[in-house]
């Protein structure tokens, strides 16, 4: 596992991660990209526990996701099966596990203030933290995707599944977008990545 992880997380983080994963009944699997999640944790029918993380994440996103899922395992072990998945027990565990990693030997200096703020009250997904999510994406491999907040008002864009939308006004945090085919209104995170289309549907 140590050799595998070297390709996915910052080198300075490896010893600490190996210590956290030192459980006989916990396994980590690296998966191909899943559009709806970065990773997950589940208790298997045989009583063992499994964590999965997407292989396409940049090293910093991968590390945060891995610790996020380890926190589920630790919270389950320490507080039992009846806790809420992202309740106070998980939040406290995630904060405790993440703290030793929040240093400039592991994360770039520009990420540390955003991470420190985020971990005062970690959310179920770091994608909901607009500033942190945008900062983390700067370390992704270049692609031809556009963020929702960059799409001009009234322009159309396409999702990975082929659905086409027209961008509308911003609510408090998210953008209203109308699906062209159905006319239904959906709310989009500003950092959602989409394919900008040249034509504008009136």
Buried (B, 14 or more C-beta within 10 A) or exposed (E): EEEEBEEBBBEEBBEBBEEBBEEEEBBBEBBEEBEEEBBBBEBEEEEEBBBBBBBBBBBBBBBBBBBBBBBBBBBBEEBEEEBEEBEEBBBBBBBEBBEEBEEEEBBEEEBBEBBEEBBEEBEEBBBBBBEBBBBBBEEBEEEEBBBBBBBEEEBBBBBEEEBBBBBBEBEEEBBBBBBBEEEEEBEBBBBBBBBBBEEEEE
